[in-house]
Amino acid sequence: MPLFELLLDKGIYLSPNAYEVGFASLAHNDEVIKDLEERLWK
């Protein structure tokens, strides 16, 4: 299963296109990052 599909199943959207990039921003506080970590390791 491609990484895009695996993450999408966990509720994380990562662009499937190599030309679109995901960026972190100031809106991604510690709470959001912790939620991401928990979803990644489920």
N, C-alpha and C positions, 0 to 999 in steps of 0.2 A: 504494500500500500504506500503510495507516495506521501511524503511528509505533509503536504498541503491537506490531503484527505484525513490523515491521522489527527492533525491539529484541529481541523474543522469538526471532527467527531467529538472533540473535547471542548468545543465552543470557542476556539481561538481561530481568528481569521488571519491567514498569512497569504499574501498574493501568490498565485501559482505562476505568475509571469516573472521571469528573471529581470525584466526592465522596471518592474514596480518594486519599490523598496519599502519595508516597514520601518518606521522611526519611533523611537521613544520620545516623549516630550515631558514638559513639566506637569502635564495632566496625569502622567503615570507616577503616582505617589507610591509610597511603601506598601499601602494596602492593595493597590492594583498589581504591583509586582509580586507580592506574596500570593495573591489569587492566581496569577499566571504560573508561578512555581508549583502551586498545588495541582493545577490542572495538568501541567506537563508531566508530573510524576504519578498521576492516577493510574 
